[in-house]
Amino acid sequence: MQWHEQASVLTSFAQGRVNLLLATSVVEEGLDVQPCNTVIRFDLSDTHISHVQSRGRARASGSHYLVFLERDNIEHKRKLLRLVRFDDEVAGLLSRAIDQAEDEDDDDFFGRADETSVYIEEPTTGALLTPHFALSLLVRYCGSLPKSDEFSLSKPQYVVNDFGRNEYGARQFSCTVQLPSGSKVRVVTGGLRETPKLAKRQAAYTACNVLRRTGCLDEHLLPPRFLPPDEVVDVVTGAAAVGSKKRQVEYEHKLADVFLPRSPCADVTTLHASLLHFGGDQGEALLNGQRYRPLVLFTRNRLSSVPPMTMFVSGEPLAVYSTAIGAIEATTDQRKTLTAYNVQLWQTVLNKVLRVAREEVDGKETRKELDLVYCIGVMRGGVVLKPSGIESGDLDWATMERAVRVQEEPVDVSDLERLDDSVIVDQGKKGCRYFFERVRDDLGPHSKLPPGRQSAAGFDTLMD
């Protein structure tokens, strides 16, 4: 079943349009399924975690959990009895341990607990959390957080520390998990465990506990979400997009006061300029042999001094500086060029179509004219700024106009040289973009990767 079909079925089940759901073991964990009144298993669980997860789906008030057994199969009956007795033992163990842990450190309690018998049950919904499931839940939580830019990390980062051997000769490991900057909880350290794998699970398990206590996970042990009231409309066809009622996280959109314009744009508008560059206060044009053209940030108000910012290029930190370089008087046509260039720029960076609001002018519907509070401009190559600051002629208006005019066209393999200074869009990989560098006639499918192009995944040849 395709993912959008799966999402549609689960949504119908959650809204009550469908009251019977037939599924494989895929619904045991990782999917948000409506609390069920009755859950029926047609075969025994292979593991205790599988048993706990499937039973946890029957978390509606007064629900029932049924297991089918093969007639006269003594081994199946014994296995089910062992699961039931084990659950009773775990419940008693947890009750005693939780009472004891009230006066002890939480990490000490979690560190000593046996992973096969540890899980948390949310009393209001019956949702269950195990150390094994905590790993995927933490990835899902991080993916739901807002990203400030395309370079922001959207996955938890784990660091395992080796504490050597204890007085009994057993190895001890502890793991620290770091969450993205958008999370209310940033760093959590788990208790000591016997192996790095158990330490990692322990850290994720502890982090999910903290997230639940701080309200970052709801009563279903999932990131808070809401369903948009209206269907999302496809920008190309105008029809409702398939599977468009996705789970979304609601965050307040904020804009710094310094970006808010104090007056509307006129025929000639003052745009204050800040040069974005790297390599020190004086700026450089080369990084690892690659030449970069400096960018200019235009704002309606004069920016105050901004400290250096850190950007990651190929995984390496790079300090980016902002230097005020005066202002320009932009005409209406120049502002339209900057606006169109920035819309095209962000569509390329974000790999999605940006929708512009529409308005009615003289009885005709047309795109509403954008009035950006800040935008990016490109300087001409080799420009030396005058002591008085930037001038309108220092900008590469021709390049920005060309970037807006050029439309996507098929690649002509017989004339690859004309791809110079172009971006290739691979529609087979969801619009993945490649910057065209040069043609190599000496490479074949079994050729070694060129110097500087080694794969982080360990591939040796282009065919791999």
N, C-alpha and C positions, 0 to 999 in steps of 0.2 A: 504494500500500500504506500502510495506517495505521501510525503509529509503533509501536503495541504489537504489530502483526503483524510488523513489521520486527525489533523486539527479540526476539520469540519465535523467528524464523527464525535470527537470528545466535546466539542462545543454543543452539539445537539444533545448529547447525554447530560451535560451540565445544566442545560436550560430546560430539560424535561421533555423535549420533543421525542427522544428515544429513551426507553426505560429498560432496555436489555442490551448488554454489551458483551460480545464474544471476543476473546482476545487470547493471545499467547502469553508467555511469561514476561513479555516486554512491559506489561502494565504493573509489574510488581514494584518497580521503583523508577524514579526519574520522570514520570509523567504526572501532571496535575489532573487527577480523576475525582469527580464528584463523590462525596461520601456515599457509600452504598448501603442499602438495607439488607441485601443478601449477597454473599460471595460463595460461589461453588467451585471447588477445585476438582478436576476430573482425573488428576493423578497426584501422587504424593510429592512433596517438595524434596529436592535433592540436597539442600542445605538448610540449616536452621535459619539463616538470614532470609532465604527465600520464603520459608514458612512464616516468619514474622512479618515480612513485607506484604505478602498476599493476605494474611489475616488482618493486617492493618487497613486494608481497603474497606473492610466492613466496619466503618467507624460512625455510621449514623446511629442515632438513638434507637435502642431496641433492635439492633441489627443481628444477623445470624451468619455464621461461617461454617460451611459444610464441606466435607472431604469425601470423595467417592473412593471406595476400596474394592479391590477385586474379590468376588465371592469366594469364600473358603481359602483365602490367601493368608495364612498365619503370619508370614513374614511382614506383610503390610500392616496387620493389626499390631504386631509388636513394635514396628517402627513408629506408628502413630502414638502408641502408648508412651514410648520413650520421649517423643516430642512434647506430649502433654505433661509428663512428669518433669522434664527439663524446664519447661516454662514455669511450673509451680516452684521449682527450686530457685530459678532466677528471680522470680518475683519476691520470694522470701529473702534472698541474698541482697537484692537491691533495697528492700525496705530496711534491713538491718544496717546496710552500708550507708544509706542516705542519712539515717538518724545519727550514725557515728560521725559522718563527714561534716555535720553542722559545726563541730568544733575543730575541724581540721582544714587544711588547705585544699582547695578544689583540685589543683594540679596533682597533689599527692594521691587523692582518691582516684582520679582518672588514670594516673600513671600505673597504679597497681592493678587496676581492673583487667580481667581477662577479656580480650576483644570479642571472643565468641559468645560471651554472655552479657555484653554491655549494650544497652540501647535505651533511648529516652522516649517516653510516650507523652505526647501533649494531652493533658487531661481533658481539654475542651473538645478536641476533635478526634483524639486517638491516633494522630499522626506519629509515626515512629522514625527515629534517627539512629543509625548505626555508624561506627567509625568508617566502615567501607563506603556507605552511601554518602558520608559527609564530604568525601573528596569531590564527587560530581556535583553535590549541592553547592559547595563553595565556588566551583567554576560557574555554575548557573547564576549564583548571586553576583559574582564579579561581572558577568556579562550583562546584567541588568542595570549596572551603574552607568551614569552619564560619562562620556569621554570628552575631555577638553579639546583633544585634537587626535589625529590619526596615529600619533606616536605614543599615546597613553597606553599603559599596560592594562589589559582587560582580563588578566588571569592571575590567580594567586601565585606568589613566588615563595618557594620553600627553600630553607637553608637548614641542613642537618648537621648537628655538632656531635662529635664523638667525645664522651666523657670517660673513656677508658673502661677499666674493670672495677667493680665494687669489691667489698671485702670478701665476697664469696667467689670471686673470679669470673662473674658474669659481665658481659659487655653491656654498656649503657649508652643510649643515644637519645638526644633530644632534638626536636625540630621547631623552628620558628617560621611562621607563615606571615608574609607581608601582603596586605590587600591594597587595591588601587586607591588613589588619592580621593576618589569620590565616596569612599566608604567612611561611615562614622567610626568604625573600628579599624585601625591601621595595622597593628602588629599584635600577634598572639603567639605565645610559646606553649607547647604541649609538655606533658610530663615525660619522665625517662621511660624508655622502652628497650627491648632486647635487640631489635634490628632497626636499620634505617627505614624500612617499609612501614613497620608498626609505629615508629616515631612520627612519620609523615601523616599517617592516618589519625594518630592521636592529636596532632596539632590541628588538623582539619576538624576533627570532632569537637575539640575544645573551642575552636573559633566559632563553629556553628552554635554552640551553647551560648557564647558571649553575644553573638548576633541576635539570638532569640531573646535574651534578657534585655538587650538594649532596643528592642522593637524593630530591628532590621529584617527579621523574618516574622511572618504572620503565624496565626494559629495552625496553619497547615504546614509549617516549617518551609515556607516558600517566600521569595521576595515579594513585598507588597506590590499590587498591580491593580489595574482597572481596565475595563473594556470600553473603548471609545463608543459613544452612542451612535455614530454614523459610520457607514461603510467607507473605506478608503477608495477613492476613485482613481482608476488607472489613467495616467496623464496622456497616454497615447490613444487608447480606444474610447475613453470616457465612461466605460462600464465599471461596475464594481469589481475590484480586484479579488482574485481567488484567495481565500484564507486571509482576508485583510483584517479581521478582528483579532489581531495579535495581542498578546499581553504586553502592556506598556507600563513603564514606571513614570509617575507624574512628578516632575521636578519644576520648581519655579525658575522661569527664565529671567536672568538678571543682566543688566548692562551697566557698566561703570559710568558714574556721573560725568566723568571727563569726556566721554564720547557723545553725550547728549547735546545736540545743537541748540544754541541760544536763539537762533532765528532761522527762518526758512531760506532755501537757496534763492538766489536772484539771477539776473542775466550774467553777472560776473560775481563769482563766489570765492572767498578766500579759503584756501586749503593749506593747512599747516603741515609741513613735511618733516618726517623723521627717517633717517637712513638706517636700514637694517643691514648689518654686516658682521663679519666674524674675524677672528685673528687678532684681536686687540683693538684699542681705541682708534688706531689709525686705519684699521681695516685692511684686508687682503683680498685678492681676486682669485687665488689658487688654493685648492685644498686637495692634497694627494694627487697633484698633477692635473686635476680637473678645474677648468676655469668657470667661475660663477659670476653672474652679473648681479650687482647689488640691487636690492628692492627698496622702494620708498613707501612708507606708510603715511597716508594722507588722512588727517582728521579735521573736523570743523573747529576744534579748539586747540590751543597750544598745549602740548603735553609737558608735564613736569619731568624731571630727571628720572630715568628708568634704569634700575640696576641690570647688569648682564643676566641673560636668561640661558638656561641649558637646553640644548637641542641634541638629539641623538642621531648621528649619521653612521649607518652600518654598525650600530650597537655601541659606538664610541661617543662619549660626551663632547659637546662642542659649545663654547660660549658664544652667544649672539648678543651683539651690542646695538643700542638704539641711540642715535646722535641727531639732535635737532639741527636742521639745515635750512631754516627759514620757511618761506611760504610762497605759493604761486597764486595768481589770479586766474581761475579757471572759468572759461566760458561755458555756456549751456551745452554746446556740442562736445567740448572736452569732457565735461562731467558725464555725458551720455556714453562717451567712449570708455571712460574709466569704469562706469557701472556695468556696461556690457562685458568688458574684459573680466571683471571680477566675478560676474555670474558664470561666465564660461570657465574661469579658473577654478571656482569651487565645485562646479559640476564635474570637472576632471579629477580634482583631488578627492572628492567624496564618492565618485563613481555612481552618481545618481542624478536624476533630472530634478532641478529646482523649480517649483511652481511659483509663479509670480501672480499676485492678486490682480483681478480684472475690475474695470469700472466702465460705466456707460458715459460716452462723450458724444453729444449731438445725436442721440438716439442709437448709437452704435457701440457695441461692446468691444473694448480694447484692453490691452495690458496696461495696468496702472504704472505710471512712471515711478521708478524707484528713487528714493532719496537716501542713499547710504550714509550712515554716520561715520564710517571709515572705509577706506579702500586701499588696494595695493596698486602701485604703478611701477613700470620698468624704465630704468635709465638707459640711455644710449651707451654703447660700448666705448670705452676710452674717454669718457667725459671727465674733465677736471673742473670741479666746482669752483666758482669764483668766491672771493672773500665775502661778498655780500650774500651768498647762499645760492639756493637752487633757483633756476629759471624754468619757465614753461618749455623752452626749447631743449632743455637737458633731457626731457623724457622721450622715449622711443614710441611716439604715437603711431608710427607706421606698423611696428610689430604688434602693438595691442589691437589695432584695427584689423590686421591680417588674422590674428588669433580668433577674432569674432567671426570673420567672413568665411574662413576655411571650414568646409563641411566634411563629414566622413565620406570616404570613397574607397572602393575595393583596391586591394594591393595588386599592382601589375608586376608579376614576377619577372617579366622580360625587361623591366626598366626600374631596377631597385635603387639606382643612384638618385632618382628624384625623391626618395624618401628622406633625404638629408634634412635634419632638423624637424622630424615628424614624430608623432606618437602613434604606435600601432595598437589597435584595440582588438583583443581576442574575445569574440562573442561566445566562443565555446567554453570560456572560463569566466563567465559572468562579467564580461567587460574588463578583464584584467588588461592593464596598459603596460606597454614596453616602449622605452625611448630608443629610437633607431640611432645606432652609433656608427657602424660601418659594415661593408660587405666583406666576408671572408670566403674566397673561392677554394681555399685549401682545406677546409673542414668537411668531414663527412659524418654519417651517423655514428661510426665507431671511433671517431677521433677523441683524443683526450681533451678535457676542458681547457680552454686557453688560460694562460697565467692571469691571476687576479680574478678568475671566474669560478674558483673551486666551490663546490656545493657544500653547504653546511650539513646536508643529509648524508654525505659520504659517497655521492655518485662520482664515478670516474670518467664516464664518456657521455657524449650528447645523447646517445640512445638510451642510457640509463635514466 
